[in-house]
Amino acid sequence: MKSLYDSNKDFDEDFFRNIVSRRKSENLFDDLTGEDTDLHDIAVQAEMRVKKDLPWGIISRGFHYSTSIEYPFLTEPYIASRYSDGSFPVLYGSVDLETTICETAYHMAKFESQSEGIDEIIVRDRAVYLIHGRAVLIDLTNKRSSFSQLLANEYSFTQPIGKRLSSEGHPGIMAPSARCEGINVVFFKIEVLSDPRMHCYLTYRLDPRTWTITIERKPGEVVNIVEAARWIQ
């Protein structure tokens, strides 16, 4: 299997990370103030007084970092996935927006297909971040045809790859997407990730009658339509 690991990529660029989120922020003071508008106003004013004395951007930078980067590294037990057996953390992203949409649409369709009797449109909101990665990655992108197991829907071939590279100290992988012709990035080390920024919000609308997922950037602005029926047969 030596030829599988004979290529690397000096990766120094932004990539897309697509995670579950909410478009509308919640009122964070509801639990404290209930229906009392005077208490709510006092809480808001106190928050503003605290924030004005903090260095500019410290709160938003912390939130974006913990939301888009830290979560898979700090949350145990880790989740088993294509390149992890669940014994170590992995962060996934894609080098372009279309690929990350296809990847997340697949997982949405597979998850929702496990429920019986669904006959209404299912709506899920997601947030897309740009994150900068700086590392020398093992490059598997040109192995698509010679190692078709990289694209399999079961992970008996790919999980040992991730486990070996992670245990040997490699920071990550560039890998072919199993859902389209795009490229994914797989990171094992949080230290090589930085500068998370919000790129956009997306809304996924899955029609269980046709298993079509319509993706909107804002209401009425369709950016992609994914035919997911092929994934659940």
TIMINU-390570 format. One record per atom (N, C-alpha, C): residue in three letters; x, y, z. Coordinates in steps of 0.001 Angstrom, whole numbers, plus 500000, padded with zeros to 6 digits. Layout:
(atom ALA (X Y Z))
...
***
This chain:
(atom MET (500818 498793 500000))
(atom MET (500000 500000 500000))
(atom MET (500855 501263 500000))
(atom LYS (502158 501138 499771))
(atom LYS (503043 502288 499808))
(atom LYS (502596 503382 498853))
(atom SER (502123 503011 497675))
(atom SER (501764 504003 496668))
(atom SER (500601 504878 497105))
(atom LEU (499860 504463 498110))
(atom LEU (498750 505279 498593))
(atom LEU (499256 506554 499260))
(atom TYR (500465 506511 499826))
(atom TYR (500958 507630 500625))
(atom TYR (502123 508369 499961))
(atom ASP (502278 508226 498662))
(atom ASP (503478 508763 498012))
(atom ASP (503330 510204 497529))
(atom SER (502267 510876 497928))
(atom SER (502050 512239 497468))
(atom SER (501664 513122 498642))
(atom ASN (502149 514352 498649))
(atom ASN (501721 515286 499686))
(atom ASN (501479 516659 499083))
(atom LYS (500846 517500 499867))
(atom LYS (500464 518833 499417))
(atom LYS (500799 519848 500497))
(atom ASP (501543 520883 500120))
(atom ASP (501825 521979 501041))
(atom ASP (500600 522892 501043))
(atom PHE (499706 522622 501968))
(atom PHE (498407 523304 502005))
(atom PHE (498537 524583 502823))
(atom ASP (498182 525704 502219))
(atom ASP (498256 526995 502893))
(atom ASP (497151 527883 502329))
(atom GLU (495913 527565 502698))
(atom GLU (494775 528264 502102))
(atom GLU (493517 528085 502955))
(atom ASP (492486 528804 502564))
(atom ASP (491198 528688 503231))
(atom ASP (490438 527476 502709))
(atom PHE (489587 526919 503574))
(atom PHE (488666 525872 503151))
(atom PHE (487314 526132 503809))
(atom PHE (486290 525436 503341))
(atom PHE (484924 525623 503828))
(atom PHE (484575 524551 504854))
(atom ARG (483986 524991 505962))
(atom ARG (483463 524065 506970))
(atom ARG (481983 524352 507167))
(atom ASN (481161 523325 507006))
(atom ASN (479702 523448 506968))
(atom ASN (479117 522725 508178))
(atom ILE (478515 523470 509113))
(atom ILE (478060 522875 510362))
(atom ILE (476607 523251 510650))
(atom VAL (475972 522467 511498))
(atom VAL (474605 522752 511920))
(atom VAL (474581 524069 512675))
(atom SER (473582 524892 512391))
(atom SER (473476 526178 513056))
(atom SER (472031 526650 513007))
(atom ARG (471815 527880 513451))
(atom ARG (470514 528529 513375))
(atom ARG (470686 529894 512738))
(atom ARG (469772 530236 511850))
(atom ARG (469835 531559 511237))
(atom ARG (469489 532641 512243))
(atom LYS (468442 532422 513038))
(atom LYS (467962 533436 513975))
(atom LYS (468561 533192 515346))
(atom SER (469154 534231 515904))
(atom SER (469713 534102 517250))
(atom SER (468587 534094 518274))
(atom GLU (468832 533392 519371))
(atom GLU (467852 533334 520435))
(atom GLU (468072 534471 521432))
(atom ASN (467047 534812 522172))
(atom ASN (467182 535772 523249))
(atom ASN (467848 535072 524430))
(atom LEU (469102 535380 524677))
(atom LEU (469873 534668 525687))
(atom LEU (469469 535025 527112))
(atom PHE (468644 536062 527285))
(atom PHE (468244 536475 528616))
(atom PHE (466875 535935 529020))
(atom ASP (466213 535183 528154))
(atom ASP (464862 534705 528453))
(atom ASP (464794 533929 529754))
(atom ASP (465774 533037 529971))
(atom ASP (465743 532207 531175))
(atom ASP (465907 533029 532451))
(atom LEU (466551 534194 532333))
(atom LEU (466799 535024 533507))
(atom LEU (465676 536017 533771))
(atom THR (465070 536534 532693))
(atom THR (464149 537651 532858))
(atom THR (462696 537290 532605))
(atom GLY (462430 536175 531948))
(atom GLY (461053 535799 531656))
(atom GLY (460347 536871 530846))
(atom GLU (459163 537278 531307))
(atom GLU (458375 538288 530604))
(atom GLU (458641 539705 531120))
(atom ASP (459548 539844 532069))
(atom ASP (459799 541148 532687))
(atom ASP (460696 541986 531777))
(atom THR (460112 542961 531067))
(atom THR (460885 543767 530112))
(atom THR (461897 544661 530819))
(atom ASP (461586 545110 532052))
(atom ASP (462536 545957 532782))
(atom ASP (463812 545174 533110))
(atom LEU (463647 543938 533582))
(atom LEU (464817 543104 533872))
(atom LEU (465614 542820 532609))
(atom HIS (464897 542598 531505))
(atom HIS (465573 542335 530227))
(atom HIS (466433 543528 529836))
(atom ASP (465884 544754 529960))
(atom ASP (466639 545951 529597))
(atom ASP (467864 546118 530486))
(atom ILE (467718 545825 531781))
(atom ILE (468855 545915 532702))
(atom ILE (469961 544928 532288))
(atom ALA (469571 543695 531923))
(atom ALA (470544 542678 531509))
(atom ALA (471275 543099 530249))
(atom VAL (470554 543661 529281))
(atom VAL (471176 544109 528030))
(atom VAL (472168 545229 528302))
(atom GLN (471789 546201 529137))
(atom GLN (472679 547309 529459))
(atom GLN (473946 546821 530161))
(atom ALA (473787 545844 531072))
(atom ALA (474956 545291 531765))
(atom ALA (475888 544605 530784))
(atom GLU (475317 543857 529853))
(atom GLU (476141 543187 528844))
(atom GLU (476913 544205 528018))
(atom MET (476274 545293 527627))
(atom MET (476929 546321 526814))
(atom MET (478072 546979 527577))
(atom ARG (477894 547214 528882))
(atom ARG (478954 547826 529678))
(atom ARG (480182 546924 529750))
(atom VAL (479943 545613 529870))
(atom VAL (481060 544664 529917))
(atom VAL (481772 544604 528580))
(atom LYS (481001 544514 527500))
(atom LYS (481604 544344 526178))
(atom LYS (482427 545545 525747))
(atom LYS (481996 546768 526142))
(atom LYS (482691 547957 525652))
(atom LYS (484122 548057 526200))
(atom ASP (484409 547365 527319))
(atom ASP (485746 547407 527910))
(atom ASP (486656 546278 527437))
(atom LEU (486118 545390 526594))
(atom LEU (486927 544291 526077))
(atom LEU (487606 544696 524780))
(atom PRO (488793 544134 524461))
(atom PRO (489445 544408 523172))
(atom PRO (488516 544067 522023))
(atom TRP (488568 544885 520972))
(atom TRP (487657 544702 519854))
(atom TRP (487807 543305 519252))
(atom GLY (486684 542637 519036))
(atom GLY (486673 541366 518325))
(atom GLY (486941 540142 519170))
(atom ILE (487258 540314 520459))
(atom ILE (487665 539140 521251))
(atom ILE (486531 538151 521428))
(atom ILE (485303 538654 521562))
(atom ILE (484171 537752 521764))
(atom ILE (483838 537000 520491))
(atom SER (483745 537740 519380))
(atom SER (483374 537075 518125))
(atom SER (484446 536094 517691))
(atom ARG (485727 536433 517904))
(atom ARG (486787 535507 517515))
(atom ARG (486696 534234 518347))
(atom GLY (486446 534386 519646))
(atom GLY (486333 533210 520494))
(atom GLY (485158 532340 520103))
(atom PHE (484036 532954 519817))
(atom PHE (482847 532192 519441))
(atom PHE (483080 531438 518145))
(atom HIS (483571 532120 517119))
(atom HIS (483791 531469 515829))
(atom HIS (484799 530328 515946))
(atom TYR (485850 530538 516740))
(atom TYR (486870 529503 516879))
(atom TYR (486295 528270 517575))
(atom SER (485593 528487 518691))
(atom SER (485058 527347 519433))
(atom SER (483976 526629 518630))
(atom THR (483191 527377 517861))
(atom THR (482097 526784 517098))
(atom THR (482584 526019 515879))
(atom SER (483490 526598 515128))
(atom SER (483867 526007 513842))
(atom SER (485119 525139 513890))
(atom ILE (485953 525300 514919))
(atom ILE (487212 524545 514978))
(atom ILE (487283 523636 516201))
(atom GLU (487043 524170 517391))
(atom GLU (487326 523417 518618))
(atom GLU (486417 522215 518845))
(atom TYR (485159 522330 518454))
(atom TYR (484160 521336 518861))
(atom TYR (484585 519884 518609))
(atom PRO (484992 519511 517388))
(atom PRO (485321 518087 517189))
(atom PRO (486562 517626 517934))
(atom PHE (487422 518565 518354))
(atom PHE (488642 518194 519062))
(atom PHE (488426 518063 520576))
(atom LEU (487435 518770 521103))
(atom LEU (487248 518811 522549))
(atom LEU (486061 517994 523035))
(atom THR (485241 517509 522123))
(atom THR (484025 516794 522510))
(atom THR (484258 515292 522459))
(atom GLU (484219 514662 523616))
(atom GLU (484385 513216 523714))
(atom GLU (483091 512577 524217))
(atom PRO (482754 511355 523810))
(atom PRO (483558 510531 522908))
(atom PRO (483549 511084 521488))
(atom TYR (484656 510882 520783))
(atom TYR (484740 511342 519408))
(atom TYR (483805 510514 518526))
(atom ILE (483447 511083 517399))
(atom ILE (482486 510434 516510))
(atom ILE (483225 509633 515438))
(atom ALA (482838 508377 515254))
(atom ALA (483401 507566 514171))
(atom ALA (482923 508124 512839))
(atom SER (483817 508168 511871))
(atom SER (483507 508761 510568))
(atom SER (484410 508128 509515))
(atom ARG (484464 508724 508348))
(atom ARG (485219 508103 507247))
(atom ARG (486687 507882 507600))
(atom TYR (487313 508846 508248))
(atom TYR (488741 508728 508535))
(atom TYR (489050 508647 510034))
(atom SER (488053 508285 510837))
(atom SER (488302 508068 512259))
(atom SER (487419 506935 512766))
(atom ASP (487996 506077 513597))
(atom ASP (487213 504999 514195))
(atom ASP (486564 505433 515504))
(atom GLY (486676 506722 515822))
(atom GLY (486090 507254 517041))
(atom GLY (487058 507339 518202))
(atom SER (488292 506911 518016))
(atom SER (489275 506954 519101))
(atom SER (490128 508225 519066))
(atom PHE (489951 509064 518064))
(atom PHE (490702 510312 517942))
(atom PHE (489849 511319 517167))
(atom PRO (490112 512619 517351))
(atom PRO (489274 513636 516722))
(atom PRO (489663 513912 515271))
(atom VAL (488692 514349 514497))
(atom VAL (488902 514718 513102))
(atom VAL (488021 515929 512786))
(atom LEU (488562 516871 512050))
(atom LEU (487778 517980 511516))
(atom LEU (487755 517877 510004))
(atom TYR (486552 517963 509415))
(atom TYR (486382 517837 507972))
(atom TYR (486005 519180 507354))
(atom GLY (486481 519402 506150))
(atom GLY (486096 520565 505363))
(atom GLY (486225 520249 503893))
(atom SER (485935 521225 503068))
(atom SER (486024 521049 501616))
(atom SER (486686 522274 501007))
(atom VAL (487349 522076 499873))
(atom VAL (488057 523198 499264))
(atom VAL (487128 524107 498480))
(atom ASP (485886 523666 498221))
(atom ASP (484926 524543 497566))
(atom ASP (483547 524356 498199))
(atom LEU (482688 525359 498001))
(atom LEU (481375 525364 498640))
(atom LEU (480486 524243 498121))
(atom GLU (480504 523972 496816))
(atom GLU (479631 522949 496243))
(atom GLU (479903 521577 496860))
(atom THR (481175 521270 497082))
(atom THR (481512 519970 497667))
(atom THR (480986 519840 499084))
(atom THR (481130 520897 499878))
(atom THR (480645 520810 501256))
(atom THR (479123 520723 501306))
(atom ILE (478447 521284 500309))
(atom ILE (476991 521143 500228))
(atom ILE (476621 519699 499910))
(atom CYS (477298 519100 498951))
(atom CYS (477008 517703 498599))
(atom CYS (477267 516768 499771))
(atom GLU (478361 516979 500469))
(atom GLU (478694 516118 501607))
(atom GLU (477628 516200 502704))
(atom THR (477232 517401 503053))
(atom THR (476261 517558 504137))
(atom THR (474856 517159 503706))
(atom ALA (474531 517340 502434))
(atom ALA (473228 516891 501933))
(atom ALA (473127 515369 502017))
(atom TYR (474210 514686 501713))
(atom TYR (474224 513219 501826))
(atom TYR (473921 512779 503252))
(atom HIS (474608 513372 504216))
(atom HIS (474420 512948 505605))
(atom HIS (473028 513320 506115))
(atom MET (472489 514433 505646))
(atom MET (471116 514782 506018))
(atom MET (470141 513746 505481))
(atom ALA (470294 513374 504214))
(atom ALA (469381 512390 503604))
(atom ALA (469479 511044 504309))
(atom LYS (470688 510588 504608))
(atom LYS (470854 509303 505285))
(atom LYS (470222 509323 506669))
(atom PHE (470400 510424 507385))
(atom PHE (469841 510519 508738))
(atom PHE (468313 510548 508708))
(atom GLU (467750 511383 507842))
(atom GLU (466294 511525 507804))
(atom GLU (465617 510279 507246))
(atom SER (466321 509509 506429))
(atom SER (465725 508306 505844))
(atom SER (465504 507209 506888))
(atom GLN (466116 507364 508063))
(atom GLN (465939 506368 509121))
(atom GLN (464603 506513 509843))
(atom SER (463920 507636 509611))
(atom SER (462609 507867 510234))
(atom SER (461510 507440 509267))
(atom GLU (460510 506760 509793))
(atom GLU (459410 506297 508960))
(atom GLU (458248 507284 508999))
(atom GLY (457494 507295 507902))
(atom GLY (456270 508081 507859))
(atom GLY (456463 509566 507666))
(atom ILE (457627 510002 507201))
(atom ILE (457853 511427 506960))
(atom ILE (457138 511837 505671))
(atom ASP (456292 512851 505733))
(atom ASP (455598 513301 504526))
(atom ASP (455576 514823 504394))
(atom GLU (456297 515534 505255))
(atom GLU (456365 516979 505178))
(atom GLU (457803 517424 504901))
(atom ILE (457937 518623 504342))
(atom ILE (459253 519178 504053))
(atom ILE (460056 519302 505359))
(atom ILE (461293 518828 505342))
(atom ILE (462181 518910 506496))
(atom ILE (463150 520067 506261))
(atom VAL (463228 520972 507222))
(atom VAL (464057 522170 507079))
(atom VAL (465191 522134 508106))
(atom ARG (466407 522336 507623))
(atom ARG (467573 522378 508504))
(atom ARG (468431 523590 508126))
(atom ASP (468875 524335 509130))
(atom ASP (469755 525481 508905))
(atom ASP (471196 525104 509193))
(atom ARG (472104 525688 508412))
(atom ARG (473520 525409 508578))
(atom ARG (474313 526704 508419))
(atom ALA (475512 526723 508989))
(atom ALA (476430 527853 508853))
(atom ALA (477688 527367 508146))
(atom VAL (478179 528168 507218))
(atom VAL (479407 527833 506492))
(atom VAL (480495 528820 506901))
(atom TYR (481591 528280 507396))
(atom TYR (482739 529087 507797))
(atom TYR (483888 528914 506809))
(atom LEU (484692 529946 506692))
(atom LEU (486008 529829 506076))
(atom LEU (487029 529699 507192))
(atom ILE (487922 528723 507064))
(atom ILE (488986 528491 508042))
(atom ILE (490298 528378 507277))
(atom HIS (491356 528894 507861))
(atom HIS (492657 528764 507195))
(atom HIS (493397 527540 507727))
(atom GLY (493917 526743 506811))
(atom GLY (494735 525595 507159))
(atom GLY (496151 525775 506662))
(atom ARG (497105 525423 507490))
(atom ARG (498525 525540 507094))
(atom ARG (499245 524286 507553))
(atom ALA (499496 523346 506615))
(atom ALA (500137 522077 506961))
(atom ALA (500513 521336 505685))
(atom VAL (501449 520432 505829))
(atom VAL (501756 519499 504742))
(atom VAL (500827 518293 504906))
(atom LEU (499945 518097 503943))
(atom LEU (498923 517053 504030))
(atom LEU (499258 515879 503117))
(atom ILE (498951 514669 503569))
(atom ILE (499018 513507 502687))
(atom ILE (497933 513670 501627))
(atom ASP (498311 513606 500359))
(atom ASP (497388 513904 499266))
(atom ASP (496894 512614 498611))
(atom LEU (495611 512315 498844))
(atom LEU (494997 511120 498251))
(atom LEU (494096 511458 497063))
(atom THR (494103 512702 496640))
(atom THR (493139 513126 495628))
(atom THR (493360 512471 494263))
(atom ASN (494594 512077 493977))
(atom ASN (494856 511430 492688))
(atom ASN (494778 509904 492781))
(atom LYS (494226 509394 493894))
(atom LYS (494095 507942 494097))
(atom LYS (492664 507459 493870))
(atom ARG (491807 508333 493374))
(atom ARG (490390 508013 493217))
(atom ARG (490163 506751 492384))
(atom SER (490875 506620 491282))
(atom SER (490649 505482 490385))
(atom SER (491407 504235 490829))
(atom SER (492608 504395 491377))
(atom SER (493403 503224 491750))
(atom SER (493002 502638 493103))
(atom PHE (492367 503453 493955))
(atom PHE (491895 502970 495256))
(atom PHE (490427 503373 495413))
(atom SER (489559 502639 494739))
(atom SER (488134 502979 494752))
(atom SER (487524 502857 496148))
(atom GLN (488192 502121 497053))
(atom GLN (487676 501970 498422))
(atom GLN (487644 503308 499165))
(atom LEU (488403 504288 498680))
(atom LEU (488365 505610 499294))
(atom LEU (486974 506233 499203))
(atom LEU (486172 505776 498236))
(atom LEU (484854 506361 497984))
(atom LEU (483716 505486 498477))
(atom ALA (484024 504402 499154))
(atom ALA (482997 503460 499586))
(atom ALA (482116 504063 500671))
(atom ASN (480877 503561 500741))
(atom ASN (479944 504034 501770))
(atom ASN (480177 503385 503136))
(atom GLU (481025 502375 503186))
(atom GLU (481458 501839 504478))
(atom GLU (482959 502122 504599))
(atom TYR (483432 502230 505863))
(atom TYR (484713 502858 506111))
(atom TYR (485808 501909 506588))
(atom SER (485695 500628 506263))
(atom SER (486695 499676 506733))
(atom SER (488070 499917 506104))
(atom PHE (488112 500551 504948))
(atom PHE (489385 500854 504295))
(atom PHE (489935 502203 504754))
(atom THR (489077 503191 504912))
(atom THR (489552 504548 505183))
(atom THR (489850 504801 506661))
(atom GLN (489115 504175 507567))
(atom GLN (489383 504419 508987))
(atom GLN (490802 504027 509404))
(atom PRO (491330 502884 508956))
(atom PRO (492730 502566 509302))
(atom PRO (493724 503571 508722))
(atom ILE (493396 504172 507573))
(atom ILE (494271 505207 507008))
(atom ILE (494362 506380 507974))
(atom GLY (493190 506866 508415))
(atom GLY (493184 507980 509351))
(atom GLY (493866 507649 510658))
(atom LYS (493635 506436 511166))
(atom LYS (494233 506061 512447))
(atom LYS (495748 505993 512349))
(atom ARG (496257 505439 511257))
(atom ARG (497711 505353 511094))
(atom ARG (498330 506744 510989))
(atom LEU (497769 507582 510129))
(atom LEU (498360 508901 509914))
(atom LEU (498254 509767 511163))
(atom SER (497139 509675 511864))
(atom SER (496990 510445 513101))
(atom SER (497991 509986 514150))
(atom SER (498144 508669 514320))
(atom SER (499056 508147 515340))
(atom SER (500514 508445 515002))
(atom GLU (500821 508602 513719))
(atom GLU (502180 508921 513302))
(atom GLU (502476 510417 513368))
(atom GLY (501473 511209 513705))
(atom GLY (501694 512634 513888))
(atom GLY (501443 513495 512668))
(atom HIS (500887 512924 511611))
(atom HIS (500585 513728 510425))
(atom HIS (499426 514673 510726))
(atom PRO (499477 515898 510201))
(atom PRO (498408 516862 510517))
(atom PRO (497095 516613 509784))
(atom GLY (497154 515914 508634))
(atom GLY (495895 515693 507938))
(atom GLY (496038 515129 506541))
(atom ILE (494915 515134 505831))
(atom ILE (494799 514484 504522))
(atom ILE (494027 515398 503577))
(atom MET (494371 515365 502305))
(atom MET (493494 515837 501238))
(atom MET (492909 514600 500583))
(atom ALA (491587 514535 500477))
(atom ALA (490937 513307 500033))
(atom ALA (489852 513598 499002))
(atom PRO (489615 512663 498078))
(atom PRO (488529 512848 497117))
(atom PRO (487179 512704 497795))
(atom SER (486233 513527 497378))
(atom SER (484871 513407 497906))
(atom SER (484194 512184 497326))
(atom ALA (483437 511481 498167))
(atom ALA (482668 510325 497698))
(atom ALA (481315 510742 497136))
(atom ARG (480963 512027 497245))
(atom ARG (479643 512495 496819))
(atom ARG (479660 513270 495516))
(atom CYS (480834 513766 495119))
(atom CYS (480956 514520 493874))
(atom CYS (482419 514458 493451))
(atom GLU (482797 515253 492477))
(atom GLU (484177 515237 491991))
(atom GLU (485087 516172 492786))
(atom GLY (484593 516685 493889))
(atom GLY (485348 517658 494660))
(atom GLY (486399 517056 495573))
(atom ILE (487012 517930 496381))
(atom ILE (488112 517547 497275))
(atom ILE (487781 517973 498699))
(atom ASN (488005 517059 499631))
(atom ASN (487835 517340 501050))
(atom ASN (489190 517448 501738))
(atom VAL (489197 518134 502882))
(atom VAL (490389 518190 503725))
(atom VAL (490020 517605 505080))
(atom VAL (490953 516850 505638))
(atom VAL (490730 516119 506884))
(atom VAL (491883 516479 507821))
(atom PHE (491576 517088 508966))
(atom PHE (492635 517548 509869))
(atom PHE (492587 516775 511181))
(atom PHE (493763 516343 511636))
(atom PHE (493911 515647 512907))
(atom PHE (494473 516546 514005))
(atom LYS (495043 517697 513627))
(atom LYS (495709 518582 514594))
(atom LYS (495062 519966 514572))
(atom ILE (494629 520421 515719))
(atom ILE (493975 521723 515819))
(atom ILE (494975 522868 515626))
(atom GLU (496260 522613 515894))
(atom GLU (497259 523677 515839))
(atom GLU (497457 524250 514439))
(atom VAL (497076 523514 513399))
(atom VAL (497306 523980 512026))
(atom VAL (496112 524753 511481))
(atom LEU (495109 525016 512330))
(atom LEU (493881 525689 511894))
(atom LEU (493773 527057 512566))
(atom SER (493322 528058 511795))
(atom SER (493240 529408 512344))
(atom SER (492253 530258 511539))
(atom ASP (492016 531455 512047))
(atom ASP (491272 532515 511352))
(atom ASP (489892 532091 510842))
(atom PRO (489024 531571 511708))
(atom PRO (487682 531216 511256))
(atom PRO (486830 532453 511023))
(atom ARG (486122 532502 509878))
(atom ARG (485230 533619 509564))
(atom ARG (483932 533072 509025))
(atom MET (482841 533744 509377))
(atom MET (481551 533355 508838))
(atom MET (481506 533662 507338))
(atom HIS (481098 532671 506535))
(atom HIS (480964 532881 505097))
(atom HIS (479506 533108 504710))
(atom CYS (478613 532219 505148))
(atom CYS (477199 532390 504845))
(atom CYS (476372 531413 505669))
(atom TYR (475076 531657 505702))
(atom TYR (474112 530695 506242))
(atom TYR (473406 530014 505077))
(atom LEU (473044 528750 505279))
(atom LEU (472309 527992 504264))
(atom LEU (471105 527319 504922))
(atom THR (470028 527192 504163))
(atom THR (468863 526442 504598))
(atom THR (468643 525275 503648))
(atom TYR (468549 524050 504205))
(atom TYR (468321 522844 503423))
(atom TYR (466851 522445 503580))
(atom ARG (466172 522250 502462))
(atom ARG (464766 521818 502473))
(atom ARG (464668 520472 501758))
(atom LEU (464411 519441 502545))
(atom LEU (464336 518084 501998))
(atom LEU (462874 517698 501785))
(atom ASP (462541 517325 500548))
(atom ASP (461192 516839 500210))
(atom ASP (461222 515318 500269))
(atom PRO (460613 514689 501273))
(atom PRO (460692 513233 501413))
(atom PRO (459914 512463 500351))
(atom ARG (459103 513163 499580))
(atom ARG (458372 512484 498500))
(atom ARG (459288 512219 497311))
(atom THR (460236 513112 497069))
(atom THR (461151 512959 495935))
(atom THR (462597 512785 496386))
(atom TRP (462869 512982 497676))
(atom TRP (464221 512996 498219))
(atom TRP (465122 513964 497453))
(atom THR (464546 515146 497220))
(atom THR (465284 516258 496643))
(atom THR (465565 517274 497737))
(atom ILE (466793 517745 497809))
(atom ILE (467169 518742 498811))
(atom ILE (467463 520056 498097))
(atom THR (466693 521076 498425))
(atom THR (466892 522406 497875))
(atom THR (467649 523250 498892))
(atom ILE (468734 523868 498450))
(atom ILE (469577 524651 499355))
(atom ILE (469442 526122 499004))
(atom GLU (469082 526925 500012))
(atom GLU (468897 528358 499826))
(atom GLU (469925 529130 500652))
(atom ARG (470443 530190 500057))
(atom ARG (471339 531074 500807))
(atom ARG (470531 532077 501619))
(atom LYS (469447 532525 501058))
(atom LYS (468439 533286 501773))
(atom LYS (467101 532911 501159))
(atom PRO (465978 533200 501813))
(atom PRO (464682 532743 501305))
(atom PRO (464471 533103 499835))
(atom GLY (464243 532080 499035))
(atom GLY (464005 532284 497605))
(atom GLY (465251 532281 496748))
(atom GLU (466437 532332 497354))
(atom GLU (467693 532333 496585))
(atom GLU (468301 530931 496617))
(atom VAL (467950 530123 495626))
(atom VAL (468409 528741 495555))
(atom VAL (469830 528696 494999))
(atom VAL (470741 528059 495731))
(atom VAL (472125 527945 495272))
(atom VAL (472454 526540 494781))
(atom ASN (471616 525560 495137))
(atom ASN (471878 524189 494691))
(atom ASN (470632 523345 494908))
(atom ILE (470460 522334 494069))
(atom ILE (469418 521325 494244))
(atom ILE (470094 519964 494144))
(atom VAL (469995 519185 495202))
(atom VAL (470676 517890 495269))
(atom VAL (469648 516776 495178))
(atom GLU (469827 515878 494213))
(atom GLU (468972 514697 494084))
(atom GLU (469522 513614 494994))
(atom ALA (468905 513444 496159))
(atom ALA (469449 512555 497187))
(atom ALA (468883 511132 497121))
(atom ALA (467938 510869 496219))
(atom ALA (467293 509553 496173))
(atom ALA (468305 508442 495938))
(atom ARG (469353 508725 495165))
(atom ARG (470358 507685 494849))
(atom ARG (471124 507230 496080))
(atom TRP (471130 508033 497134))
(atom TRP (471902 507725 498330))
(atom TRP (471142 506861 499331))
(atom ILE (469841 506761 499198))
(atom ILE (469068 506045 500206))
(atom ILE (468449 504780 499674))
(atom GLN (468751 504407 498452))
(atom GLN (468192 503165 497878))
(atom GLN (468935 501955 498403))
***
